[in-house]
Amino acid sequence: MLKATEEEIEEVREYFEWQAADLGVTFMQKVYSETVGHTRHDVWDIHTNKDRWWVITGGTKLYSQEQFPSMDLALTFHIGLILRVPRTEEQRENDLRILPFANVFAKMEEAGTALTQAQSLTDYQAVGVRCREALLELIGVAQDSARAMAESG
């Protein structure tokens, strides 16, 4: 078992409870840590009232130990996923069909960044405001796109 700060423990617990609200955590421990590139990935072994999970940080995700019985397998998959996702998102951003939605994606990214940094009630309220702004931007762009398609077709 690796040492973990109370803040790390709380962050991982909150993430897990957010992702798997129907499960109760009975035991958790940080079992491994590895830095790949400039990103540290901590592996947590989470026991629940029903089953076991891996939570891996550095783009935090959770993985069922039934589907990923080996920690190494889960970590390898996680790192591959984290490396691949930005490439996939970049490819999608280059797709000409989404250019009118660039401001929507920018606002969504701002909201996502704010959410990862939120700590207080006012921080979360600000995230809600950013989500509302992104939604309003989406509605406006979607209406403009619909009008343009109707006029051209």
C-alpha positions as CSV (number, residue, x, y, z in Angstrom):
1,M,0.0,0.0,0.0
2,L,1.3,3.5,-0.9
3,K,0.8,6.5,1.3
4,A,-2.0,8.8,0.3
5,T,-3.0,12.2,1.6
6,E,-6.5,12.8,3.1
7,E,-7.2,15.0,0.1
8,E,-6.3,12.3,-2.4
9,I,-8.4,9.8,-0.5
10,E,-11.4,12.2,-0.5
11,E,-11.0,13.0,-4.2
12,V,-10.9,9.4,-5.2
13,R,-13.8,8.5,-2.9
14,E,-15.9,11.4,-4.3
15,Y,-15.1,10.4,-7.9
16,F,-16.1,6.8,-7.2
17,E,-19.3,7.7,-5.4
18,W,-20.2,10.1,-8.3
19,Q,-19.6,7.4,-10.9
20,A,-21.1,4.4,-8.9
21,A,-23.6,6.0,-6.6
22,D,-25.4,2.7,-6.0
23,L,-22.3,1.1,-4.5
24,G,-20.9,1.6,-1.0
25,V,-17.2,1.8,-0.6
26,T,-16.0,-0.6,2.2
27,F,-12.2,-0.3,1.6
28,M,-9.9,1.6,-0.6
29,Q,-6.1,1.9,-0.9
30,K,-3.6,3.4,-3.3
31,V,-1.6,0.4,-4.6
32,Y,0.6,1.8,-7.4
33,S,1.8,5.0,-8.9
34,E,3.6,5.6,-12.2
35,T,4.5,8.7,-14.2
36,V,4.1,8.5,-18.0
37,G,5.2,11.5,-19.9
38,H,4.3,14.4,-17.5
39,T,1.3,12.7,-16.0
40,R,1.2,10.7,-12.8
41,H,-1.2,7.8,-12.7
42,D,-2.2,6.5,-9.3
43,V,-4.0,3.1,-9.1
44,W,-6.5,2.6,-6.3
45,D,-8.0,-0.7,-5.3
46,I,-11.7,0.0,-4.3
47,H,-13.8,-2.7,-2.5
48,T,-17.5,-2.1,-2.4
49,N,-20.5,-3.9,-0.9
50,K,-20.9,-5.8,-4.2
51,D,-17.6,-5.9,-6.1
52,R,-14.1,-4.4,-6.7
53,W,-12.9,-1.6,-8.9
54,W,-9.7,0.1,-10.0
55,V,-9.7,3.9,-10.0
56,I,-6.8,5.3,-12.0
57,T,-6.0,9.0,-11.8
58,G,-4.3,11.1,-14.5
59,G,-7.6,11.5,-16.4
60,T,-9.4,9.7,-13.7
61,K,-11.5,6.7,-14.7
62,L,-12.8,3.6,-13.0
63,Y,-12.5,0.0,-14.2
64,S,-14.3,-3.1,-13.0
65,Q,-11.9,-5.7,-11.6
66,E,-14.1,-8.3,-13.1
67,Q,-13.4,-6.9,-16.6
68,F,-9.8,-5.9,-15.8
69,P,-8.6,-8.6,-13.3
70,S,-5.0,-7.4,-13.6
71,M,-3.9,-4.0,-12.4
72,D,-1.3,-3.9,-15.1
73,L,-3.9,-4.6,-17.8
74,A,-6.2,-1.8,-16.4
75,L,-3.3,0.7,-16.2
76,T,-2.1,-0.1,-19.7
77,F,-5.7,0.3,-21.1
78,H,-6.1,3.5,-19.1
79,I,-2.9,5.1,-20.4
80,G,-3.7,4.1,-23.9
81,L,-7.2,5.6,-23.6
82,I,-5.7,8.8,-22.1
83,L,-3.2,9.1,-25.0
84,R,-5.8,8.3,-27.7
85,V,-8.7,10.5,-26.6
86,P,-7.0,13.9,-27.3
87,R,-6.0,12.6,-30.7
88,T,-9.5,11.6,-31.4
89,E,-10.9,14.9,-30.2
90,E,-8.4,16.8,-32.3
91,Q,-9.5,14.8,-35.4
92,R,-13.1,15.7,-34.7
93,E,-12.3,19.4,-34.3
94,N,-10.8,19.4,-37.7
95,D,-14.0,18.1,-39.2
96,L,-15.5,20.9,-41.3
97,R,-19.0,20.1,-40.3
98,I,-18.4,21.2,-36.7
99,L,-16.8,24.5,-37.4
100,P,-20.0,26.5,-36.6
101,F,-20.0,24.8,-33.2
102,A,-16.4,25.8,-32.2
103,N,-17.7,28.3,-29.7
104,V,-19.9,25.7,-28.1
105,F,-17.0,23.3,-27.7
106,A,-14.9,26.1,-26.3
107,K,-17.6,26.9,-23.7
108,M,-18.0,23.2,-22.8
109,E,-14.3,22.9,-22.3
110,E,-14.3,26.0,-20.1
111,A,-17.1,24.5,-18.0
112,G,-15.3,21.1,-17.8
113,T,-12.1,22.8,-16.7
114,A,-14.0,24.8,-14.1
115,L,-15.7,21.7,-12.8
116,T,-12.3,19.9,-12.3
117,Q,-11.1,22.9,-10.2
118,A,-14.3,23.5,-8.3
119,Q,-14.1,23.2,-4.5
120,S,-16.8,25.5,-3.0
121,L,-20.5,26.0,-3.5
122,T,-19.8,29.2,-5.5
123,D,-17.3,27.4,-7.7
124,Y,-20.1,24.8,-8.6
125,Q,-22.6,27.6,-9.2
126,A,-20.1,29.2,-11.6
127,V,-19.9,25.9,-13.4
128,G,-23.7,25.8,-13.7
129,V,-23.6,29.3,-15.2
130,R,-20.9,28.2,-17.7
131,C,-23.0,25.1,-18.6
132,R,-26.0,27.4,-19.2
133,E,-23.9,29.6,-21.5
134,A,-22.7,26.6,-23.5
135,L,-26.3,25.4,-23.9
136,L,-27.5,28.8,-25.1
137,E,-24.6,29.0,-27.5
138,L,-25.6,25.5,-28.8
139,I,-29.2,26.5,-29.3
140,G,-28.2,29.6,-31.2
141,V,-25.8,27.7,-33.5
142,A,-28.2,24.8,-34.0
143,Q,-30.9,27.2,-35.1
144,D,-28.6,29.0,-37.5
145,S,-27.4,25.7,-39.0
146,A,-31.0,24.5,-39.4
147,R,-31.9,27.7,-41.1
148,A,-28.9,27.5,-43.4
149,M,-29.7,23.9,-44.3
150,A,-33.4,24.8,-45.0
151,E,-32.3,27.7,-47.3
152,S,-29.8,25.6,-49.2
153,G,-32.0,22.5,-49.5
